[in-house]
Amino acid sequence: NDRQRLQRIYVEGPATGALVQEIFGSTAKILGAESGGSECLAEFIIKDVESTEGTVSLLFPCAQARLDILPRRLSSEQAIYLDEILVYETTPSDSLEHDLNEYLKDHGRPNAVGFFSPSGFDSVFKASQRI
């Protein structure tokens, strides 16, 4: 069984950890869920890999719009062979410009905005330039 062959599954965040746990079950070795971000997860992975012998082959499925923090840091380690594969592309909502315009009409300019991904920021910034 391929699921049993996985020695480690590194995740960023408790929600991802819970989903992986649901799919792989209680025997899966899920690590890093509480790391708190890409930089901390990279350091966690490096420390974990140091406790193993030889090279660890690490598959890194990612989006086309992603930060370089994790792959750049892990690629600098000789004990880690990082193999990135593009698994999805992030695209803005078809109604983003309309929705943003409606929000501004109804509520005015906000006091604060929270962005949680580079692609989210980029999409909103570009849409705001057009309205």
N, C-alpha and C positions, 0 to 999 in steps of 0.2 A: 504494500500500500504506500503510495507516494506521500500521503499526509504523514505517515509515521516516519518517513525518511528525513523530514525536515527536523533539523536539530534545534533551530532557533527561529522565532518569528519576531522581528523587531517592529514595534509600532510607535507612532507618535500620537499620544493622547488616549485617554480612557475610553472614549467612544469607539475608536478604531480597535482598541484592545478587546472591548466587549464583543464587537462584531466578529472578530477573528476567533475569539473563544467560542462563540455560538456556532461557527462553521466547523472549526477544527476539534472542538470538544475539550474536556478537562485535562487530557493528556498532553495538549500542546504546550510547548515552552514559549510563552509569550512574554517578551521583555521590553522594557523601555516606556511603557504606557504612561508612567508618571514623570517622564523626563522633562516635560515642559517646553519643548521646542526643538527645532532642528539642530541647533548648536549643542544643546545638552544631550540630545539623542546620539549625535555623532560621538561625543566623548564617552557616553555610556557604552556604545558599541565597541569602541576602541579598547576600553578597559575590559569588557567582557571577552573580546577576542584574545587579549593578552593572556587569558587563563587557559587558552586552548593550544594545542600543538599544531604547527604547520600553518598553511594559508586557509583562510575562510573565503569561500566563494559566496558573495552576497548579491542577490538579484534585487535591483532597485526599480520597481515599476513606478512610473511617474507621469505627470502631465507635461505637455509641451511648455506650459508656463509654470515654472517652478523656480524657487530660489536655488542658488548654487551651494549653499552652506554645507549641506550634508554630503553631496558627492565630492565637493572640493576637499573637504576635510578627510573623508574616508579614503579617497584616491591617493592621498599622501602617505598612507600607511602601507608598508610592504607586506604585512600579514593579511591584508584585505584585498581581494580581487573583486572590484565593484563592476557590475554589469548592468547598465541602465537600459530599460526598454520603455518606449513611449506607449502608454496604455489608454490614454484618453486626451482629448483636446478640450480645453475650456473655451467656450464661446459665450459672448454676451447674449442676454435675453433679447428676443426680437422686439419686446415692448419696453426695453430699458429707457430709451429717450423719452417716450410718452409717459411712463411711470414716474420718472424723475421730474419731468415738467409738471405733472399733476401734483406730486408731493409739494413742490415749491409753490405752486398756486394755492394749495390748501393750507400749508403750514408755514410758508416763508422759509427763510434760510435757517438751517438747524444750528444749534450751539455746538454740537459735536457730531462726528461721524466715526464709525468703527470699521476698519478694513482688516480682513483676516487673510487676504491673499493678494499677491501682486497683480493677478489678472483682474480681481474685483476692483482694485483701485484704478487700474488702467482703463477698464471699461467705463466706470463712472466718470473719470476725468475726461475722457474723450467725448462722452455723451453730454457732459455739462458744457463743453466748449461749443457744442452745436445748438444749444438752446438759449 
